[in-house]
Amino acid sequence: MTPEDYEAVTRKPGMCVVDFWAPWCEPCHAFAPVFAEAAARFTDIRFARLDAEAHEAVAEPLDIDTFPTLVAFKDGLEVHRVSEALSPEALDRLLGALRAVDVAEEKRRAANREQTEAGRRPSGVPEGATWDDGDAEWSFGPKDSQGRPHGTWRYWRADGTLCNECVMKQGTPHGPFKRFHEDGSVSQEGTFEQGQLHGPRTWTASEHFTTERMHEGGVSQRVRRTVMHYAHGTVRQVLHYDGEGQRVVPSTGEPYPTRPAHLPEDAELREDLDQWAKVTLNADGERHGLTRFWDAQGQLLWEAEFADGLRHGRYESRAEGAYADFRVHFEVGRAEGDLACDTWSLLDAQRAVLLTRDLGRAMDERTLARSPVFSNLARSAEGWRELAKEARADRRYREALLATARACATSLDVQPLKEGLEELTLPRTQDSARAVADEVVEEAGQAWAPMADALMRGGEAATLLRAYAVLLDQTDRPRAALDFLHAAMLLAPEREAYLFTRGLILLNLGVAEQVRKDAEGLAEVEPDTSTFLATYARALFPRFDFWAGQEPPRCTYDGLPEKPAQPLEAIQQVVRKYATRLQAIRGALLQRFKPGASVSWLPPDLSGLLGEGPVELKQHELESDEDEQVEVDETVDLELGLADLTLMLRGDWSALSWLLWSCGETTFRMPARVAPPADYGQAVGQASQRLWQSRDRKFRGDASATKPGQGFLFEGVALGDLHPNLVSIAERQYAETQAMFYWLNDPDHVSPWQSNLRGS
């Protein structure tokens, strides 16, 4: 269709369904053949497609902003719409419902909706009913002496159709209830006891268009009835049936498989796992008590005692192929708070014990997180070994192994760690050990206790220690992170990819030269990672000289200013504020190193710009010309991590360089006059254009206007080739530079640190 024939196609007598699609929409392309095949089957219905992106004039007034969207018409009236790519089965049901639409009834409902929108009671709703905006329903019923709903209450949609009736007792649902589809058939029914669902709650699908929900969360359109059994508000069982009353699998609508005869009657199929399960829950819906899982044939996979959602008590699982001893078929042990502890045994097929190991005391998240093994303070190898000895004597084997890892990293002797792992942890196969470690890192890599638990259960130590290194680095403990990473590298020296992790940690420590060496070491095996690491190092630790004017500024913008609008006195005061901020950041960074340490990448001392010393940095609010509140914050948070401080340093350094350049300076000295270079306007435009280009690249990625190999150079790399994280650094630099220029060119602005100067 085109805009020219849209009205003619959709307003004709009869049935019509329109597919609004967009060229970039993958689900639209996947749905197109489904739509075309349906057109061949439903010859009495007109099928049409409209490119909504090419023809916004049609789609926008219809509020179509999700693709694909199907809109159904009958006799020129829109009767239904759905915004998703339907399956062939779901589309057939929609088209069948279209045939059953009563246009006169739909027009009556539309008129009722208009009445409701106007604040008037529609036909079919009794006098005295009130409208609730929150529930979007009319309601009516008797009340008790205190004004609470008491007795049978009914509720109507905006279109006047009855949607619900229930029995209320002193303001609380108590007794049977029913919900209704628009055609009057029952959509739900069940019973409340003192406000809680109790007993069976039944959903019944409709063959007509309905706003009642049923087929959600992956439930197949083939499911025509669902029964959810409650016990005082807690779901105990969910059963799904097709149109013939046969129990089916909810996601597919296929017949429910026969339960193996020896399983309990209340064992239910977990179709996502293709396993049978018997799970008991507490009032909050958490596993509580004995939980058991079997495979499709009914063979027990595992069973465990739970307490309020966490494994607590006995645990048993099949374990063929998981352990170094091929004879192992089962593992049996205990857990506390989801963590393995105390005695664990590995059994053969006849349940004879092959190995018994004490996994020590369980250490919960809070306890382990406070352990000295994660301290950022350095210790000698002997100091770490002493901590490991104390922990081992107290059966805190997790801490003992982690302290041993730090001792090995300090002494560069990995043998004691290997011996500790062999003696204290469960001996898995290499594949199983890696799988255990990978799973916990993916699911709980931001938590302390689960990774230590995986270590005790035989998870691969190198992977887990590297994950601890990442977590410690993210929590601003780079020295501890480096110890754990070095222990991982000692255990797995062949993993050159760990050089990247070490490079990131060293960046947080400010050890720029070693980062460059690690980047070189990665060049052959991971060239992209090597380039990222090297560029990131240059971005964090650039050469702090006079950046402005090193190459002629250029931009494509028109209407650029010829000279600054701020007076010299205001410029001098802002120069002092930049110098104050930069000196404060420089001092904070120096404090992170030992006294007397040489930090080659720090910017030069700018105290010469301060005369009588640092100036006051203010924080306040003001009103803009648009009557909006604007925040001014010139202060510096010196508690940030090293990387954040260096990026703040970079932004301020760029802004100060260009501010001084704008006055005619070529070095860091206080300007005595305002003598802008001839290409001043180009510099102003360049800052804004580069900020726009950076944000375009950041948010649109490969769809941005800057393609690979294109764009301005940032630390020697074209913008189009920059990693997204590095694009963010460029964006931050040019946001600060643009803010300075915005201030410089408008005397109504009071500070470059206004919150409204960093837009693009």
N, C-alpha and C positions, 0 to 999 in steps of 0.2 A: 504494500500500500504506500501511497504518498499522501501528503496533507490534502491534495486536491480531491482524492477519492475516498478519504477517511469517512466523511459523513455519509456518503452514498452507500458505502459497504456496511457500516455498523448500524445505520438507521433503517435499513430495509426490514420488512416483515420477515419473521422467521428467526432462525437461530444463527449466531455468529460468535466465533471465539478468535481473539486477536493475541498474537504473541509479540510483545514488545521486547526487543533484544538490542544488544550493542555489539559492534564488531570485535571489541577487545575481550568480551565476556566468554570465557571457556565453557561454563555450563550452558550458555545459549547455543553454542555450536554443537554441544553434545545432545541437547534437547531437540535440535532442528529435525533430525530424521525421525524421532519419536512423534513429533507433531505432524510431519508429512505422512507417516504411516497411518496415523489416526484419521487423517483427512480422507484417505482411501477407504476406510471402513465406515465412517460416518458421513455418507454422501448427502444426507439431508441437512447438514450443518455447514455453513460457510467458514472456511479457515483462512486467516489472513496474518501476515507478518509485517511489522513496521520497525525500521531501524530508528530507534528512539534517539540515538545520538545525532544522526543526520537530520532528524525531524523533531527537534526540541519543541517547536511551536505546537505540536500535537501532544507530546508526552508530558510537558511541564504543567499545563493546566489540569491534567489528570492526576498530578502528584505521583508520577511514576519515576522513582529514582533507584529502584532495585531491579536487577535483570537476572533471568528473564521474568517478566510479569505477564500472566495470562488474564485477560479481561473477557468475561462472557456477557453477551448481549442476547436479549430475546425481544423481538418486535421493537427494536430500537432502544430498549431500556437496559442499562447496565444492571446485571443481577448478581454478579459474583466476580471476585478477582483473587488470584493467588500468586505470591511472589516467590517462586522456586521452580527448579527444573523437575517436573513430575516424571514418575516412572510410567511406562505404558499402562499399567494397571490403574494407577491413580488418575491418569488422564481419562481413561475410559469411564471411570466412576464420575468424574467431573462432567463429562459430556452427557452421560446418562442422566445426571441430576439436572442438567440444562433442559433436557427434553421435558422433565416433569414440572418445570417452573410455571406457576400460575401468574401471568403478567398482571392481571387485575389485582391480585393479592399483593404483589410486589409494589405496585403503585400505591396501594393503601398503606403499606408499611413505610414507604418513602414519605408520604404525606404525614404520617404519624411522627416520623423522625423530625420533620420540619417543625411540627407542633412542639415537640420536646425541646428542640433548640431555641424556640421562641419563648420557652418557659411555661407553655400551656400543656395541660393534661391531654394526651391523645385518646382517641376512641379505643374502647376495650379496657381502659384503666379506670377503676372505680373512683367516684368522688371521694375526696379525703386522702387519697394517696399522695405521698411526698417523694420528691426526686432527690437522690443522693449522688452528688457529682463524683465522689470517690469510687463508689461501686458502679456508677453509670446505670442505675436502676430506679424504677418507681417501686415503692413498697406500701403495703397496707395490711393492717391487722389489729386485733384487740390489745389492750394494755391492762396491766394490773393497777392497783390503787396508787402505786408509786411511779407510774408512767413507764414501766418497763414492758417490752413486748411479751405477751402472755396469751397463748392460744395459737391458732393456725394463722400464719402470716404468708402472704403471697407477694411475689416480686415480678415486675414486668420490664422488658427491654425498652429502649427509647422508641422502638417501632411498634410498641403496644402488644407484643407477643409475650405470653406468660413464660417466664424462665425458671421460676423456683417456687416451691411451697414447702414449708416446714413447720413443725410444732415447736413453739417457744415456751419456756417455763421461767418466769421471772427474769427475762432478758437473756436466757441461755438456751441454745438449741437442745431439745430433749424430746426424743421421739422420732417417728419416721420423717423422711424428707424425700422430695423428688425434684429433679431438674428436667426441663423440657427443651426439645428442639423447637425451632420456629414453626414447624408444621404441627406442633401439639403432641408429638410422640415423646415418650419418656427417654431422656438421655442418661440420667443417673437416678439411682434410688438406694437408700440405705437407712441407717438408724443412728441417732446420737443418744448418748447417755451423759447427762450433765456436761454438755459441750464437747464430748469426745466421741469420735466415731467408734462404733462397736458392732461387730458382726459383719456380714457381707455388704460390700458397697459395689454396685453393679453399674457399669457403663454400657450403653447400647448405641451402636452407630446408626446413622440415618442414611437413606439413599438420596435424600434431598440436600440442598445447600444448607449449611448450618454454621453457626458461630460457636457451638459447643465443642469443647476440645476432647479428643480421644486419641487420634493417631499422631502422637508426639513422642519425642525421645527415641525415634527409630522404630516405632511400632508400625507393622505392616498394615496397609489398607485392607488386607484380607481378614484382619481381626475385626469381628463385628460385635463381640461382647467380651468385656473384661470384668472379672470378679476379684476384688481386693478384700481379703479378710483381715479385719481389725480386732484387736483386743485392747479395749480402753485406750484408743488413740495410737496404738503401735501396730504396724503392718506385720502380719504373720505369714501371709501367703498371697500370691498373685497368680490368677489363672486366666488364660486367654482362649477364646473360642472363635471358630469361623461361622459362616452363615448357616451351616448345617448342624451346629451345636457340637462339633468335634473340637477337642482341645488341640491347640496349635502352639508352635513356637512364635513368640511375639514379633521377632525381627523379620521373619520370612513368611509367616502364615502357613508353613508346612506342618503336617501332622506331628504332634508331640511324640517323641520316641518312647518306646516301652521301657519302663524303669526295670533294671535288673532285679530279679525276684528277691534276692537276699538283702537289698537295701531297705532302710526304713521307709514307710509310706510317705513320710513328710520330707523325704529327700527330693530336692528340686534340681532341674537342669540349669546349669550356668552356661547358656549358649555361647557367650563370648569366650569361654574356656573349653567348651565341649566336655564339661565335667559335671558330675552330680555333687550336690552339696547339701549338708544338713547344718543349718546355722541357727543358733538361738540368739535373740537380741534383747537388750534392755529397753527401758522406756524411751530412751533417746535414739533408738535404732542402731545402737552399737553392738558388736559381737560381745556376747557375755555367756560364759559357760562353755560346754564342749562344742567345738566346730569340727566337722569332718568333710573331706573332699575325696571323691572317687573318680576314676577315669570313666570313659564312655562304657566300658565293659563291666564296671562295678568293682574294679580293683582299688583298694584303699591307697590314696596318694599321700595324704597327711592328715593328722588330727592334732588339735591343740586346745588347751584350756585358755579361755579369754576372760579378762576382767575389764569391763567398760571400754571395750574397743582395742585393748592391747593384750598380746600374748602374756599370760601369767600362769605358770604352772607347767605341767607336763607337755612335752612336744614330741611327736614322732613323725617321721617322713620316710618315704622310699628314697633310696640314694644310689641306685645302680649306676655305675660309671662315673660317680662324682668324686670318688676317693682314690688315692694312689694304690691302695690295696684293692685289686679287682674283685676280691671276694665280698666286699661290703655291699649289702643290699638295703640296710636300714640304718637310720641314725635316730637316737633317742636321747633326750636331754630335758633341761628345764629352762624356763625363761622368766624374767621379771621385767615388767614394763616394756615388752617387745624385745628385750636384750637377752642373749644367751648367757647362762651362768651355771655355776656349780658343775656337777659331773655329767659328761656326755659320753655315750657309748656308741661304737660302730659295730653292727651285727651282720652276720652272714645270713644266707637264705633260710637257715634253720633257726635263726635268732640266737646263735651262739655269739658271745662277745669276742670280737677280734681286737678291739682297742678301747681303752678308757682314758679320758683326759679331763682334768679339772680346768674349766674355763674361768675360774675365779669369780669375783664379785661383779655383779652388774653395776655399771656406773651410769646414772641417768645424765640427760643433757646438761642440766644446770651444774651438776657436780663436776663432770668432766671438763666443761667449758672453763671452769675456774682453776683447773689443774696447772701447776707450775711448769708442766711439760710444754705448754703453749706460750710461756713467757717470752717476751721480746728481749729480755736481758740475757746477755751471754754468760755461759759457764764454761769451765774447763771440761775436757772429756772425763776427767776423774769426778768432777762434780755431777755430771749427768749419770755416770755409772753408780754413784752413791744414791742418787734419787731412784734409779731403777732398782737397786738392791732393797731400799726401804719399801717401795711399792710391791715388790715381789713377796717380801716377807708378810705383807698384809693382804695377799691374794688380789691385789689390784694389778692384774697382769696386763691390762690395757695400757695403763700408765707406765708399767715397767718396760714394755716393748717400745713405746713412743720415746721414753727417756733414753733407751738404748740406741734408738735411731739417731737422736741428737748427739749422743756420745760418739757414734761411728762417723757422723758427718764432721765432727770436730777433730777426730783423730785420723780420719780417712782410712779406718780399718773396719771393713764391713763384716768380718767373720763373727764377732759376738752377736750381731743382729741376726745373721743367718741361723746361728745356733739357738738363739732365743725363740725365733719363729718356729723352728723345727721341734723344739721341746714343748712349747706352750699352745700352739694353734693346731686346728684340725688339718690333717694332711690330705689336701685335695689334689686332683689331677691339675695339670696346667690349664686346660680349657675350663674346668669348673672353677678354679681359683680366679681366673680372669673374668668369667661370667659373674661371679658373686661380687667382685670389686666393681665391675662396670655398672651393674644394676644399682648398687647402693650409691655410687657417685652420681648417676643420672637422676635418681629419685631423691637422694638426701645429701647431696654434695655440699649443702650449706649448713649442715648440722654436724656437731662434734661426735655425739654418741653412736649413731648408726655406723659411721665408718670404722670406729674402733671395734664395734661389735662384729662387723664384717671381717676385720683383721683376725679376731679370735676364731671365727668360724672357717678360717682358711682362705679368705679372699686374698688376691695377689697383693703383696705388700707394696711393691713399687708403685702400682696404680693408686693405692690408697694414700701413700705418703705424698705423692705428687698432688693429690686432691687436697690434702691438708695444707700443703704449701700454697695452693691457690687460695684457699679459704683464709689462711693467715695473712697473705698479702692483701686480700680484699678488706681485712679488718685492721689494716695498718700495723702489722707486725712482720715487716719484711725480713728482719734478722732471723726470727724463728722460721719463717717461710723458707729462707735459703737453706737452713739446716735440714729441714724435711726434704727439700728438693734434692740436696746433695746426697742424702741417704737413699732416695729413690734412684738417683743416677749411679750410685755404687752398686745397687742391687741389679740394675738393668742398664749397664754402660752402653749397650748397643742402640738405645733409643735416643737418637740424635734430636728427635722432636722435643725432648725435655729441655734442650738449649733455649727454645723459645720461651718456655715457662721461666727458666732462670733469667733470661733477658728482661722479662717484665718485672721480675722481683728486683733485679739489679737496678732497673730504672727507678723503682721506688726507693732504692738506697742511694741513688745519685752516682752510681759507679758507671759512668758513661762509656769509658774506654773498653771495659770488659764486655759491655753490651754489643759494641761494634764487632768485637772478636767473635762473640757467639753468633751474631748475624752472618759473619763470614763462614762460620762452621756449618750453618744451615744452608748455604747457597746451593750446594750440589743436590741435597736430598729434598729440600723444600724451598725452592727459589722465591715463591710468592711470599712465604712467611719471612724469609730472610730480608726481602725488600721492605716489608711492613715494619719489621723490627728496627732496621737501620733508619728508615724514615721517621719512625716514632721517636727514636733516640735523638735525631736531629731536631725534631719538633720540640721535645722537652728541654733539650740542652743546646740551643742554637748558639751561634756566635753573636754575642751582644755588642755590636758596634752600632754606628749610626745608620739605621736601616733606610730612612727616608731619602728619596732622590738618588739611590744607587743606580737606578735605571729610570729613564723618562716615564712619568706616569701617563697612562692612556686609558680612555674610555670612549664609549659611543653615545653617551648621553648629551642632550642639548640643554640650553638654559643654565649653564653652570656659573657660579659666582666668580668674580675676578679677584676679590680680595676678602680677607676676614672682616667680620662686622663687629667683633668684640674689641673693646679698647685695650691698649697695652697693659694697663694696670690689672685688668681682669685676667688677661693671658698670663701675666707673671704669677698671679696668685694660683692659677690652675697648674702652672708648671711646678710650683712648690708642692701642690697637693699630689701630683704624680710622683715627684721625687720623694715625698714623705711615704707614700704607699710602697714605692719600689725599695726604699731603704729598709722599711719594716719587713717586707717579704725577704729581702736579702739577709737581714739579721736572723729571721726565724729559720731560714734554710741553713745558715752557718751553725746554728745551735744543734743541728742534727748530726754534726760531725765532731770528732774529737778536737779539743783545743789545739790550735796550731796546724790543723790539717789543711792541705792545699786542695782547694776545690776549683779546678781550672775553668769550669763552665759558668761560674757565677758572674753576673754583670758587674761592671766596675762601680766603684763607690761614687754616688751622686751627691754627697754631702755639700759639694761646692755650689749646688743650686739652692741650698737651704739657708745660707746666710746665718741668721740667728737660730737656726735649728728647725725641727719639724713643725709643721703648722697643724691646726686643728682640722680633723676630718669630721664632717657633719652628717647627721642622719635626721631627716625630717620629711614632712609632706607639704605639697603645695597644690594649688588648683590651676589647671591648664585653661586655655582659652575656651575649650569645649566643656568647661565645668566638670572635668574629670579629676579625680585625685591622682596625683603623680608622686611617687616616692623618690626621694633623693637619698642615696646611701653611698657615702664616700669612704666608709670604714672598710677594714680588711680583716677577714677571719683567719688568724694565723694558726688556728688549730687544725686546719685542713691537712690532708696528706701531701707528700712531697710533689706528686704529679699535679695535683690541683693548684698548689702554690706556684709551680713553674709555669703552668698555663695562664694563671693570673698575671704572673710576671711578664709573660710574652705579650699579652694583650695591652698591658700598661706601657710596656717598652715601645711597642709599635705606635700607640697613640701619642706618647710623648715625643718620639722621633719626628713624627709628621707635624706635630704642633710647633716644635722648634723650627722645622724646615719651612713651615708656612710663614714664619717671621723673617726668613732669610738666613737662618743659621745652618751650619753644616756640622757642628759639634754640640756636645751637651754643655751649653753655657746659657745663662739667663739672657733673653733677648732685651736689647735696649731700644728697639724700634720694631715696627711692623713693616717689613719690606718683602712681600710675597714674591716668589719666583713667577716667571711668565706663565708657566703651566700649572699654576695653583688650582684653577678650576678643574683641570684634568685629574689632579690628585684627589680632589673632593669627589668627583664622579667615580673614580676608580675604586675608592673604598666602598661606596654603595653598590657598584656593579659587581665587585668581587664578593661582597656579602650575599647579594641576590644569587649569584652563580653558585656559591657554596651551599646555600639553603636549597636551591633547586636540585643540586646534585644529591644533597643529603636526604631530602624527602621523596624525590622521584626516582632516584637510583638510575638504572639504565634508560629510563624514559625521559631523563632530563635533557635539556638543550645542549649540555656539554657531553660529548661522546668520548670514548676512550682515545687517548692521545691528544685530546684537545684541552683548551683552557690555560689559564695562567699557571706558572710554575710555583709550587709550594714545596720548599726544601728540596728543590731539584726534581720534583715529580709533577707532571701535568695533572691538573685538577681531575680530569676525566679518568686518570689511572689511580687516583688515591683510594685507599680503603675507606669505607664509610666512617670508621672511628677517627681517621686522620682528617677527613673532610670536616668533622665537627670541630677539630682544633683550628683549622683555617677559618671556619665560620666564626668561632669565638674571637679570633684576632681581629677580623674585619668588622665585627659588630662593635668592638671597642673603638676601633679607628673611626668608623662611621659616626659613632656617638660623639666623639671629640669634634669631628667636622660639623655635625649638626649644631652642636653648641657654639662652635667658633663662628658660624655663619648666621646666627640669629641672636641678637642682643637680648631678646625676651627670655631666652633660656638661661637658667641660673647655674647649671652644673653639667658637665659631661656624664655624670652618674645619675641623671634622671632616668626613671624607668621607661619613659616614652620615647627614648632616642635610639632604641635598638631594633626597631621594626624594619621590615623590608618589603 
